[in-house]
């Protein structure tokens, strides 16, 4: 075989390999009659090449412990790839659960089960108020909104190992809500006598226990245990049937983390909020609640703000900044909504407790997913 023929054959083989890769990415995801309409990426302006590169990079080990990547655009599931498990695998996205809790609070308010975000927690939970440690009149004023925005005055900070309210200390006692409400009021050192007010009027302090306490608030307000309320009012409406909760020692659903859902079902929650509270033509959450939940109520750092249990940040890619709101959980889990692109994205990952876990999934967003959106 001549050198010219060998080169030609090699070129044909490369073209065939490229076509095979293209075929793996370009077709529409499988229709499973789960409520998701599917379409090819090209039909909604999603380019195949960046997603081919994403798959190659993940499978080559450049990104560790990635479970799945899914993309919906213009209301259709257009990309779906699994690197660990499959479409039926329940994903432990840890604190992404918190955003689901926001949805349930919004539904309860819309049903007039809760009067609003200014509802005082201890008034709804008198059994905890009666045996409160470290009593303080400021505790009486703690509202549902304080826990939704991670800004209650309680000394609770999961990002500080020394914090008395760190979630790891909560898990070893029986009554988690009592543990949180018993905490002392948080103090803050400051330089100089002048104290500048915080952005949006709230001091952010990441507190899983406060979000768990909302599980008891929901149960008291609705008369239904939170997992059952979620199934009746949210999951059934979204066609979600396979769910696994974590429960406290007192058998209270953990609304602060650990809820397991499939990747497709996680994407439904993102799409629900992208649609302003509507799924497949049915209103599930009030539109005003969705807007309130995804606007800033507290500032975390110079780049990140916090809504009602949703993170708010712009992701930069190719010299362009894309505003997003998203669910986030330990391991690097991200369920992100890009309103300006009419796009929702799920990235699941099991890099629990590791340095750089969130940076890794953000790189998948900025270097592969966002470049796949045709301009």
ROZASE-849176 format. One record per residue (C-alpha): residue in three letters; residue number from 1; y, z, x. Coordinates in nm, 2 decimals. Example, Ala and Ser with C-alpha at 12.3 -4.5 7.8 and 13.67 -1.06 7.14 Angstrom:
2
@type: ala seq: 1 Y: -0.45 Z: 0.78 X: 1.23
@type: ser seq: 2 Y: -0.11 Z: 0.71 X: 1.37
END
This chain:
375
@type: unk seq: 1 Y: 0.00 Z: 0.00 X: 0.00
@type: unk seq: 2 Y: 0.33 Z: -0.10 X: 0.15
@type: unk seq: 3 Y: 0.62 Z: 0.14 X: 0.20
@type: unk seq: 4 Y: 0.82 Z: -0.04 X: -0.07
@type: unk seq: 5 Y: 0.54 Z: -0.01 X: -0.32
@type: unk seq: 6 Y: 0.49 Z: 0.36 X: -0.23
@type: unk seq: 7 Y: 0.86 Z: 0.43 X: -0.28
@type: unk seq: 8 Y: 0.86 Z: 0.25 X: -0.62
@type: unk seq: 9 Y: 0.56 Z: 0.45 X: -0.73
@type: unk seq: 10 Y: 0.72 Z: 0.77 X: -0.62
@type: unk seq: 11 Y: 1.04 Z: 0.68 X: -0.82
@type: unk seq: 12 Y: 0.83 Z: 0.60 X: -1.13
@type: unk seq: 13 Y: 0.65 Z: 0.94 X: -1.09
@type: unk seq: 14 Y: 0.99 Z: 1.12 X: -1.06
@type: unk seq: 15 Y: 1.11 Z: 0.94 X: -1.37
@type: unk seq: 16 Y: 0.80 Z: 1.04 X: -1.56
@type: unk seq: 17 Y: 0.84 Z: 1.40 X: -1.45
@type: unk seq: 18 Y: 1.20 Z: 1.40 X: -1.56
@type: unk seq: 19 Y: 1.10 Z: 1.26 X: -1.89
@type: unk seq: 20 Y: 0.84 Z: 1.53 X: -1.93
@type: unk seq: 21 Y: 1.10 Z: 1.79 X: -1.86
@type: unk seq: 22 Y: 1.34 Z: 1.63 X: -2.10
@type: unk seq: 23 Y: 1.07 Z: 1.63 X: -2.37
@type: unk seq: 24 Y: 1.01 Z: 2.00 X: -2.32
@type: unk seq: 25 Y: 1.38 Z: 2.08 X: -2.40
@type: unk seq: 26 Y: 1.52 Z: 1.81 X: -2.62
@type: unk seq: 27 Y: 1.30 Z: 1.82 X: -2.94
@type: unk seq: 28 Y: 1.40 Z: 2.05 X: -3.22
@type: unk seq: 29 Y: 1.22 Z: 2.40 X: -3.22
@type: unk seq: 30 Y: 0.92 Z: 2.43 X: -3.44
@type: unk seq: 31 Y: 1.00 Z: 2.50 X: -3.81
@type: unk seq: 32 Y: 0.83 Z: 2.82 X: -3.91
@type: unk seq: 33 Y: 0.96 Z: 2.86 X: -4.27
@type: unk seq: 34 Y: 1.14 Z: 3.18 X: -4.17
@type: unk seq: 35 Y: 1.48 Z: 3.07 X: -4.29
@type: unk seq: 36 Y: 1.58 Z: 2.90 X: -3.98
@type: unk seq: 37 Y: 1.67 Z: 2.53 X: -4.01
@type: unk seq: 38 Y: 1.60 Z: 2.35 X: -3.68
@type: unk seq: 39 Y: 1.75 Z: 2.05 X: -3.51
@type: unk seq: 40 Y: 1.75 Z: 1.89 X: -3.17
@type: unk seq: 41 Y: 2.02 Z: 2.01 X: -2.93
@type: unk seq: 42 Y: 2.17 Z: 1.67 X: -2.89
@type: unk seq: 43 Y: 2.24 Z: 1.65 X: -3.27
@type: unk seq: 44 Y: 2.48 Z: 1.94 X: -3.24
@type: unk seq: 45 Y: 2.63 Z: 1.87 X: -2.90
@type: unk seq: 46 Y: 2.39 Z: 2.07 X: -2.68
@type: unk seq: 47 Y: 2.31 Z: 1.90 X: -2.36
@type: unk seq: 48 Y: 1.95 Z: 1.91 X: -2.23
@type: unk seq: 49 Y: 2.01 Z: 1.91 X: -1.85
@type: unk seq: 50 Y: 2.16 Z: 2.26 X: -1.82
@type: unk seq: 51 Y: 1.88 Z: 2.41 X: -2.02
@type: unk seq: 52 Y: 1.62 Z: 2.23 X: -1.81
@type: unk seq: 53 Y: 1.79 Z: 2.38 X: -1.51
@type: unk seq: 54 Y: 1.78 Z: 2.72 X: -1.68
@type: unk seq: 55 Y: 1.40 Z: 2.70 X: -1.74
@type: unk seq: 56 Y: 1.34 Z: 2.59 X: -1.38
@type: unk seq: 57 Y: 1.55 Z: 2.88 X: -1.24
@type: unk seq: 58 Y: 1.38 Z: 3.14 X: -1.46
@type: unk seq: 59 Y: 1.03 Z: 3.01 X: -1.39
@type: unk seq: 60 Y: 1.11 Z: 2.99 X: -1.02
@type: unk seq: 61 Y: 1.19 Z: 3.36 X: -1.02
@type: unk seq: 62 Y: 1.57 Z: 3.33 X: -0.97
@type: unk seq: 63 Y: 1.61 Z: 3.55 X: -1.28
@type: unk seq: 64 Y: 1.38 Z: 3.85 X: -1.32
@type: unk seq: 65 Y: 1.19 Z: 3.96 X: -1.63
@type: unk seq: 66 Y: 1.36 Z: 3.73 X: -1.88
@type: unk seq: 67 Y: 1.17 Z: 3.73 X: -2.21
@type: unk seq: 68 Y: 1.33 Z: 3.46 X: -2.42
@type: unk seq: 69 Y: 1.64 Z: 3.24 X: -2.46
@type: unk seq: 70 Y: 1.74 Z: 3.11 X: -2.80
@type: unk seq: 71 Y: 2.05 Z: 2.91 X: -2.92
@type: unk seq: 72 Y: 2.17 Z: 2.83 X: -3.27
@type: unk seq: 73 Y: 2.47 Z: 2.60 X: -3.32
@type: unk seq: 74 Y: 2.63 Z: 2.50 X: -3.65
@type: unk seq: 75 Y: 2.38 Z: 2.72 X: -3.83
@type: unk seq: 76 Y: 2.07 Z: 2.55 X: -3.69
@type: unk seq: 77 Y: 1.82 Z: 2.68 X: -3.43
@type: unk seq: 78 Y: 1.84 Z: 2.42 X: -3.15
@type: unk seq: 79 Y: 1.68 Z: 2.57 X: -2.85
@type: unk seq: 80 Y: 1.40 Z: 2.82 X: -2.80
@type: unk seq: 81 Y: 1.22 Z: 2.91 X: -2.48
@type: unk seq: 82 Y: 0.98 Z: 3.20 X: -2.41
@type: unk seq: 83 Y: 0.90 Z: 3.33 X: -2.06
@type: unk seq: 84 Y: 0.72 Z: 3.64 X: -2.17
@type: unk seq: 85 Y: 0.54 Z: 3.67 X: -2.50
@type: unk seq: 86 Y: 0.61 Z: 3.42 X: -2.78
@type: unk seq: 87 Y: 0.80 Z: 3.38 X: -3.10
@type: unk seq: 88 Y: 0.61 Z: 3.66 X: -3.27
@type: unk seq: 89 Y: 0.67 Z: 3.92 X: -2.99
@type: unk seq: 90 Y: 0.88 Z: 4.21 X: -3.10
@type: unk seq: 91 Y: 1.16 Z: 4.26 X: -2.84
@type: unk seq: 92 Y: 1.27 Z: 4.61 X: -2.74
@type: unk seq: 93 Y: 1.64 Z: 4.54 X: -2.69
@type: unk seq: 94 Y: 1.73 Z: 4.91 X: -2.67
@type: unk seq: 95 Y: 2.09 Z: 4.96 X: -2.77
@type: unk seq: 96 Y: 2.13 Z: 4.63 X: -2.94
@type: unk seq: 97 Y: 2.01 Z: 4.84 X: -3.23
@type: unk seq: 98 Y: 2.35 Z: 4.99 X: -3.25
@type: unk seq: 99 Y: 2.50 Z: 4.67 X: -3.39
@type: unk seq: 100 Y: 2.24 Z: 4.67 X: -3.67
@type: unk seq: 101 Y: 2.36 Z: 5.02 X: -3.76
@type: unk seq: 102 Y: 2.71 Z: 4.88 X: -3.80
@type: unk seq: 103 Y: 2.57 Z: 4.62 X: -4.05
@type: unk seq: 104 Y: 2.41 Z: 4.90 X: -4.25
@type: unk seq: 105 Y: 2.73 Z: 5.11 X: -4.26
@type: unk seq: 106 Y: 2.92 Z: 4.80 X: -4.38
@type: unk seq: 107 Y: 2.66 Z: 4.75 X: -4.66
@type: unk seq: 108 Y: 2.67 Z: 5.11 X: -4.76
@type: unk seq: 109 Y: 3.06 Z: 5.10 X: -4.79
@type: unk seq: 110 Y: 3.04 Z: 4.78 X: -4.99
@type: unk seq: 111 Y: 2.80 Z: 4.95 X: -5.23
@type: unk seq: 112 Y: 3.04 Z: 5.25 X: -5.26
@type: unk seq: 113 Y: 2.77 Z: 5.47 X: -5.11
@type: unk seq: 114 Y: 3.02 Z: 5.56 X: -4.84
@type: unk seq: 115 Y: 3.38 Z: 5.59 X: -4.92
@type: unk seq: 116 Y: 3.49 Z: 5.43 X: -4.59
@type: unk seq: 117 Y: 3.50 Z: 5.47 X: -4.21
@type: unk seq: 118 Y: 3.73 Z: 5.77 X: -4.26
@type: unk seq: 119 Y: 3.44 Z: 5.97 X: -4.42
@type: unk seq: 120 Y: 3.41 Z: 6.30 X: -4.24
@type: unk seq: 121 Y: 3.06 Z: 6.35 X: -4.09
@type: unk seq: 122 Y: 3.03 Z: 6.73 X: -4.13
@type: unk seq: 123 Y: 3.13 Z: 6.71 X: -4.49
@type: unk seq: 124 Y: 2.82 Z: 6.48 X: -4.55
@type: unk seq: 125 Y: 2.60 Z: 6.70 X: -4.33
@type: unk seq: 126 Y: 2.67 Z: 7.06 X: -4.44
@type: unk seq: 127 Y: 2.32 Z: 7.17 X: -4.32
@type: unk seq: 128 Y: 2.44 Z: 7.10 X: -3.96
@type: unk seq: 129 Y: 2.79 Z: 7.24 X: -4.02
@type: unk seq: 130 Y: 2.65 Z: 7.58 X: -4.13
@type: unk seq: 131 Y: 2.48 Z: 7.64 X: -3.79
@type: unk seq: 132 Y: 2.73 Z: 7.47 X: -3.56
@type: unk seq: 133 Y: 2.77 Z: 7.59 X: -3.20
@type: unk seq: 134 Y: 3.10 Z: 7.56 X: -3.02
@type: unk seq: 135 Y: 3.29 Z: 7.55 X: -3.35
@type: unk seq: 136 Y: 3.63 Z: 7.38 X: -3.33
@type: unk seq: 137 Y: 3.86 Z: 7.25 X: -3.61
@type: unk seq: 138 Y: 3.86 Z: 6.91 X: -3.44
@type: unk seq: 139 Y: 3.49 Z: 6.88 X: -3.52
@type: unk seq: 140 Y: 3.57 Z: 6.90 X: -3.89
@type: unk seq: 141 Y: 3.78 Z: 6.58 X: -3.85
@type: unk seq: 142 Y: 3.51 Z: 6.37 X: -3.68
@type: unk seq: 143 Y: 3.47 Z: 6.05 X: -3.89
@type: unk seq: 144 Y: 3.22 Z: 5.77 X: -3.92
@type: unk seq: 145 Y: 3.47 Z: 5.55 X: -3.74
@type: unk seq: 146 Y: 3.47 Z: 5.79 X: -3.44
@type: unk seq: 147 Y: 3.09 Z: 5.73 X: -3.40
@type: unk seq: 148 Y: 3.12 Z: 5.35 X: -3.47
@type: unk seq: 149 Y: 3.38 Z: 5.32 X: -3.19
@type: unk seq: 150 Y: 3.23 Z: 5.56 X: -2.94
@type: unk seq: 151 Y: 3.54 Z: 5.77 X: -2.94
@type: unk seq: 152 Y: 3.45 Z: 6.10 X: -3.09
@type: unk seq: 153 Y: 3.60 Z: 6.41 X: -2.92
@type: unk seq: 154 Y: 3.26 Z: 6.54 X: -2.84
@type: unk seq: 155 Y: 3.15 Z: 6.58 X: -2.47
@type: unk seq: 156 Y: 2.90 Z: 6.30 X: -2.48
@type: unk seq: 157 Y: 2.87 Z: 6.03 X: -2.22
@type: unk seq: 158 Y: 2.55 Z: 5.85 X: -2.15
@type: unk seq: 159 Y: 2.71 Z: 5.68 X: -1.84
@type: unk seq: 160 Y: 2.76 Z: 6.03 X: -1.68
@type: unk seq: 161 Y: 2.44 Z: 6.21 X: -1.57
@type: unk seq: 162 Y: 2.64 Z: 6.54 X: -1.57
@type: unk seq: 163 Y: 2.75 Z: 6.50 X: -1.93
@type: unk seq: 164 Y: 2.61 Z: 6.77 X: -2.16
@type: unk seq: 165 Y: 2.57 Z: 6.51 X: -2.43
@type: unk seq: 166 Y: 2.38 Z: 6.25 X: -2.22
@type: unk seq: 167 Y: 2.11 Z: 6.10 X: -2.43
@type: unk seq: 168 Y: 1.83 Z: 6.20 X: -2.19
@type: unk seq: 169 Y: 1.91 Z: 6.57 X: -2.28
@type: unk seq: 170 Y: 1.90 Z: 6.49 X: -2.65
@type: unk seq: 171 Y: 1.55 Z: 6.34 X: -2.64
@type: unk seq: 172 Y: 1.39 Z: 6.66 X: -2.52
@type: unk seq: 173 Y: 1.50 Z: 6.87 X: -2.82
@type: unk seq: 174 Y: 1.38 Z: 6.85 X: -3.18
@type: unk seq: 175 Y: 1.70 Z: 6.81 X: -3.39
@type: unk seq: 176 Y: 1.90 Z: 6.53 X: -3.23
@type: unk seq: 177 Y: 2.20 Z: 6.53 X: -3.47
@type: unk seq: 178 Y: 2.24 Z: 6.91 X: -3.43
@type: unk seq: 179 Y: 2.23 Z: 6.86 X: -3.06
@type: unk seq: 180 Y: 2.52 Z: 6.62 X: -3.08
@type: unk seq: 181 Y: 2.73 Z: 6.81 X: -3.32
@type: unk seq: 182 Y: 2.69 Z: 7.13 X: -3.12
@type: unk seq: 183 Y: 2.85 Z: 6.98 X: -2.82
@type: unk seq: 184 Y: 3.18 Z: 7.12 X: -2.70
@type: unk seq: 185 Y: 3.50 Z: 6.92 X: -2.72
@type: unk seq: 186 Y: 3.55 Z: 6.68 X: -2.43
@type: unk seq: 187 Y: 3.83 Z: 6.75 X: -2.17
@type: unk seq: 188 Y: 4.01 Z: 6.50 X: -1.95
@type: unk seq: 189 Y: 4.18 Z: 6.56 X: -1.62
@type: unk seq: 190 Y: 4.49 Z: 6.36 X: -1.55
@type: unk seq: 191 Y: 4.73 Z: 6.30 X: -1.27
@type: unk seq: 192 Y: 5.08 Z: 6.43 X: -1.35
@type: unk seq: 193 Y: 5.21 Z: 6.58 X: -1.67
@type: unk seq: 194 Y: 5.26 Z: 6.26 X: -1.85
@type: unk seq: 195 Y: 4.96 Z: 6.12 X: -2.04
@type: unk seq: 196 Y: 4.96 Z: 5.76 X: -2.14
@type: unk seq: 197 Y: 4.80 Z: 5.69 X: -2.48
@type: unk seq: 198 Y: 4.48 Z: 5.49 X: -2.46
@type: unk seq: 199 Y: 4.47 Z: 5.13 X: -2.58
@type: unk seq: 200 Y: 4.41 Z: 5.12 X: -2.96
@type: unk seq: 201 Y: 4.46 Z: 5.49 X: -2.97
@type: unk seq: 202 Y: 4.10 Z: 5.58 X: -2.88
@type: unk seq: 203 Y: 3.92 Z: 5.71 X: -2.57
@type: unk seq: 204 Y: 3.59 Z: 5.53 X: -2.52
@type: unk seq: 205 Y: 3.29 Z: 5.73 X: -2.42
@type: unk seq: 206 Y: 2.94 Z: 5.58 X: -2.46
@type: unk seq: 207 Y: 2.74 Z: 5.81 X: -2.68
@type: unk seq: 208 Y: 2.40 Z: 5.71 X: -2.82
@type: unk seq: 209 Y: 2.36 Z: 6.04 X: -3.00
@type: unk seq: 210 Y: 2.67 Z: 5.98 X: -3.21
@type: unk seq: 211 Y: 2.52 Z: 5.66 X: -3.34
@type: unk seq: 212 Y: 2.19 Z: 5.83 X: -3.41
@type: unk seq: 213 Y: 2.38 Z: 6.08 X: -3.62
@type: unk seq: 214 Y: 2.49 Z: 5.79 X: -3.84
@type: unk seq: 215 Y: 2.12 Z: 5.76 X: -3.94
@type: unk seq: 216 Y: 2.15 Z: 6.10 X: -4.11
@type: unk seq: 217 Y: 2.49 Z: 6.00 X: -4.25
@type: unk seq: 218 Y: 2.34 Z: 5.68 X: -4.41
@type: unk seq: 219 Y: 2.04 Z: 5.87 X: -4.55
@type: unk seq: 220 Y: 2.26 Z: 6.14 X: -4.71
@type: unk seq: 221 Y: 2.50 Z: 5.88 X: -4.85
@type: unk seq: 222 Y: 2.24 Z: 5.63 X: -4.98
@type: unk seq: 223 Y: 1.97 Z: 5.87 X: -5.07
@type: unk seq: 224 Y: 1.72 Z: 5.65 X: -4.88
@type: unk seq: 225 Y: 1.59 Z: 5.69 X: -4.53
@type: unk seq: 226 Y: 1.77 Z: 5.44 X: -4.30
@type: unk seq: 227 Y: 1.47 Z: 5.23 X: -4.21
@type: unk seq: 228 Y: 1.39 Z: 5.18 X: -4.58
@type: unk seq: 229 Y: 1.75 Z: 5.11 X: -4.66
@type: unk seq: 230 Y: 1.76 Z: 4.85 X: -4.38
@type: unk seq: 231 Y: 1.45 Z: 4.68 X: -4.51
@type: unk seq: 232 Y: 1.58 Z: 4.67 X: -4.87
@type: unk seq: 233 Y: 1.94 Z: 4.57 X: -4.81
@type: unk seq: 234 Y: 1.93 Z: 4.37 X: -4.48
@type: unk seq: 235 Y: 1.60 Z: 4.26 X: -4.34
@type: unk seq: 236 Y: 1.45 Z: 4.14 X: -4.67
@type: unk seq: 237 Y: 1.76 Z: 3.93 X: -4.73
@type: unk seq: 238 Y: 1.72 Z: 3.78 X: -4.39
@type: unk seq: 239 Y: 1.35 Z: 3.71 X: -4.43
@type: unk seq: 240 Y: 1.27 Z: 3.97 X: -4.16
@type: unk seq: 241 Y: 0.93 Z: 4.13 X: -4.22
@type: unk seq: 242 Y: 0.80 Z: 4.25 X: -3.88
@type: unk seq: 243 Y: 1.01 Z: 4.55 X: -3.77
@type: unk seq: 244 Y: 0.93 Z: 4.85 X: -3.55
@type: unk seq: 245 Y: 1.15 Z: 5.16 X: -3.54
@type: unk seq: 246 Y: 1.17 Z: 5.45 X: -3.30
@type: unk seq: 247 Y: 1.18 Z: 5.79 X: -3.48
@type: unk seq: 248 Y: 1.31 Z: 6.13 X: -3.38
@type: unk seq: 249 Y: 1.08 Z: 6.44 X: -3.37
@type: unk seq: 250 Y: 1.21 Z: 6.51 X: -3.72
@type: unk seq: 251 Y: 1.10 Z: 6.15 X: -3.83
@type: unk seq: 252 Y: 1.45 Z: 6.02 X: -3.86
@type: unk seq: 253 Y: 1.50 Z: 5.65 X: -3.76
@type: unk seq: 254 Y: 1.67 Z: 5.61 X: -3.43
@type: unk seq: 255 Y: 1.98 Z: 5.40 X: -3.52
@type: unk seq: 256 Y: 2.10 Z: 5.43 X: -3.16
@type: unk seq: 257 Y: 1.83 Z: 5.22 X: -2.99
@type: unk seq: 258 Y: 1.48 Z: 5.10 X: -2.96
@type: unk seq: 259 Y: 1.45 Z: 4.89 X: -3.28
@type: unk seq: 260 Y: 1.21 Z: 4.61 X: -3.21
@type: unk seq: 261 Y: 1.26 Z: 4.26 X: -3.37
@type: unk seq: 262 Y: 1.15 Z: 3.91 X: -3.28
@type: unk seq: 263 Y: 1.39 Z: 3.69 X: -3.09
@type: unk seq: 264 Y: 1.44 Z: 3.46 X: -3.39
@type: unk seq: 265 Y: 1.52 Z: 3.76 X: -3.61
@type: unk seq: 266 Y: 1.77 Z: 3.90 X: -3.37
@type: unk seq: 267 Y: 1.94 Z: 3.56 X: -3.38
@type: unk seq: 268 Y: 1.96 Z: 3.59 X: -3.76
@type: unk seq: 269 Y: 2.18 Z: 3.90 X: -3.73
@type: unk seq: 270 Y: 2.41 Z: 3.72 X: -3.49
@type: unk seq: 271 Y: 2.42 Z: 3.42 X: -3.72
@type: unk seq: 272 Y: 2.49 Z: 3.65 X: -4.02
@type: unk seq: 273 Y: 2.81 Z: 3.77 X: -3.85
@type: unk seq: 274 Y: 2.90 Z: 3.43 X: -3.72
@type: unk seq: 275 Y: 2.89 Z: 3.32 X: -4.09
@type: unk seq: 276 Y: 3.12 Z: 3.61 X: -4.19
@type: unk seq: 277 Y: 2.84 Z: 3.80 X: -4.36
@type: unk seq: 278 Y: 2.66 Z: 3.52 X: -4.53
@type: unk seq: 279 Y: 2.30 Z: 3.40 X: -4.46
@type: unk seq: 280 Y: 2.16 Z: 3.08 X: -4.62
@type: unk seq: 281 Y: 2.43 Z: 3.09 X: -4.88
@type: unk seq: 282 Y: 2.38 Z: 3.45 X: -4.98
@type: unk seq: 283 Y: 2.64 Z: 3.72 X: -4.90
@type: unk seq: 284 Y: 2.49 Z: 4.02 X: -4.74
@type: unk seq: 285 Y: 2.79 Z: 4.19 X: -4.57
@type: unk seq: 286 Y: 3.15 Z: 4.19 X: -4.68
@type: unk seq: 287 Y: 3.36 Z: 3.94 X: -4.48
@type: unk seq: 288 Y: 3.63 Z: 4.20 X: -4.42
@type: unk seq: 289 Y: 3.38 Z: 4.43 X: -4.27
@type: unk seq: 290 Y: 3.26 Z: 4.17 X: -4.03
@type: unk seq: 291 Y: 3.62 Z: 4.11 X: -3.92
@type: unk seq: 292 Y: 3.68 Z: 4.48 X: -3.88
@type: unk seq: 293 Y: 3.36 Z: 4.53 X: -3.68
@type: unk seq: 294 Y: 3.43 Z: 4.25 X: -3.43
@type: unk seq: 295 Y: 3.80 Z: 4.33 X: -3.36
@type: unk seq: 296 Y: 3.89 Z: 4.58 X: -3.08
@type: unk seq: 297 Y: 3.91 Z: 4.95 X: -3.16
@type: unk seq: 298 Y: 3.87 Z: 5.09 X: -2.81
@type: unk seq: 299 Y: 3.90 Z: 4.95 X: -2.46
@type: unk seq: 300 Y: 3.61 Z: 4.99 X: -2.21
@type: unk seq: 301 Y: 3.76 Z: 4.82 X: -1.90
@type: unk seq: 302 Y: 4.01 Z: 4.54 X: -1.82
@type: unk seq: 303 Y: 3.77 Z: 4.28 X: -1.94
@type: unk seq: 304 Y: 3.58 Z: 4.45 X: -2.22
@type: unk seq: 305 Y: 3.67 Z: 4.60 X: -2.55
@type: unk seq: 306 Y: 3.46 Z: 4.76 X: -2.83
@type: unk seq: 307 Y: 3.46 Z: 4.70 X: -3.20
@type: unk seq: 308 Y: 3.24 Z: 4.89 X: -3.45
@type: unk seq: 309 Y: 2.92 Z: 4.90 X: -3.23
@type: unk seq: 310 Y: 2.98 Z: 4.54 X: -3.11
@type: unk seq: 311 Y: 3.10 Z: 4.45 X: -2.76
@type: unk seq: 312 Y: 3.40 Z: 4.22 X: -2.72
@type: unk seq: 313 Y: 3.45 Z: 4.00 X: -2.41
@type: unk seq: 314 Y: 3.54 Z: 3.65 X: -2.29
@type: unk seq: 315 Y: 3.29 Z: 3.47 X: -2.07
@type: unk seq: 316 Y: 3.43 Z: 3.23 X: -1.82
@type: unk seq: 317 Y: 3.24 Z: 2.90 X: -1.75
@type: unk seq: 318 Y: 3.37 Z: 2.58 X: -1.58
@type: unk seq: 319 Y: 3.73 Z: 2.71 X: -1.58
@type: unk seq: 320 Y: 3.73 Z: 2.78 X: -1.95
@type: unk seq: 321 Y: 3.72 Z: 3.12 X: -2.12
@type: unk seq: 322 Y: 3.50 Z: 3.17 X: -2.43
@type: unk seq: 323 Y: 3.57 Z: 3.47 X: -2.65
@type: unk seq: 324 Y: 3.26 Z: 3.64 X: -2.78
@type: unk seq: 325 Y: 3.13 Z: 3.95 X: -2.96
@type: unk seq: 326 Y: 2.78 Z: 4.07 X: -2.88
@type: unk seq: 327 Y: 2.50 Z: 4.32 X: -2.91
@type: unk seq: 328 Y: 2.40 Z: 4.46 X: -2.58
@type: unk seq: 329 Y: 2.10 Z: 4.68 X: -2.46
@type: unk seq: 330 Y: 1.94 Z: 4.82 X: -2.15
@type: unk seq: 331 Y: 1.74 Z: 4.57 X: -1.96
@type: unk seq: 332 Y: 2.02 Z: 4.31 X: -1.98
@type: unk seq: 333 Y: 1.96 Z: 4.22 X: -2.35
@type: unk seq: 334 Y: 2.23 Z: 4.01 X: -2.51
@type: unk seq: 335 Y: 2.27 Z: 3.88 X: -2.86
@type: unk seq: 336 Y: 2.60 Z: 3.70 X: -2.84
@type: unk seq: 337 Y: 2.83 Z: 3.52 X: -3.09
@type: unk seq: 338 Y: 3.08 Z: 3.25 X: -2.97
@type: unk seq: 339 Y: 3.30 Z: 3.19 X: -3.28
@type: unk seq: 340 Y: 3.50 Z: 2.91 X: -3.12
@type: unk seq: 341 Y: 3.18 Z: 2.72 X: -3.04
@type: unk seq: 342 Y: 3.01 Z: 2.80 X: -3.37
@type: unk seq: 343 Y: 2.72 Z: 2.92 X: -3.16
@type: unk seq: 344 Y: 2.49 Z: 3.23 X: -3.14
@type: unk seq: 345 Y: 2.27 Z: 3.31 X: -2.84
@type: unk seq: 346 Y: 1.98 Z: 3.55 X: -2.78
@type: unk seq: 347 Y: 1.87 Z: 3.65 X: -2.43
@type: unk seq: 348 Y: 1.60 Z: 3.92 X: -2.41
@type: unk seq: 349 Y: 1.51 Z: 4.09 X: -2.08
@type: unk seq: 350 Y: 1.31 Z: 4.39 X: -1.97
@type: unk seq: 351 Y: 1.50 Z: 4.49 X: -1.65
@type: unk seq: 352 Y: 1.54 Z: 4.84 X: -1.79
@type: unk seq: 353 Y: 1.75 Z: 5.07 X: -1.58
@type: unk seq: 354 Y: 1.80 Z: 4.83 X: -1.29
@type: unk seq: 355 Y: 2.11 Z: 4.74 X: -1.11
@type: unk seq: 356 Y: 2.26 Z: 4.41 X: -1.21
@type: unk seq: 357 Y: 2.06 Z: 4.37 X: -1.53
@type: unk seq: 358 Y: 2.36 Z: 4.27 X: -1.74
@type: unk seq: 359 Y: 2.51 Z: 4.06 X: -1.46
@type: unk seq: 360 Y: 2.19 Z: 3.86 X: -1.46
@type: unk seq: 361 Y: 2.19 Z: 3.77 X: -1.82
@type: unk seq: 362 Y: 2.57 Z: 3.70 X: -1.82
@type: unk seq: 363 Y: 2.50 Z: 3.45 X: -1.54
@type: unk seq: 364 Y: 2.25 Z: 3.28 X: -1.76
@type: unk seq: 365 Y: 2.52 Z: 3.25 X: -2.02
@type: unk seq: 366 Y: 2.80 Z: 3.13 X: -1.79
@type: unk seq: 367 Y: 2.60 Z: 2.91 X: -1.56
@type: unk seq: 368 Y: 2.36 Z: 2.75 X: -1.80
@type: unk seq: 369 Y: 2.40 Z: 2.81 X: -2.17
@type: unk seq: 370 Y: 2.78 Z: 2.75 X: -2.20
@type: unk seq: 371 Y: 2.77 Z: 2.44 X: -1.97
@type: unk seq: 372 Y: 2.51 Z: 2.30 X: -2.22
@type: unk seq: 373 Y: 2.77 Z: 2.28 X: -2.49
@type: unk seq: 374 Y: 2.90 Z: 1.93 X: -2.50
@type: unk seq: 375 Y: 3.28 Z: 1.90 X: -2.48
END
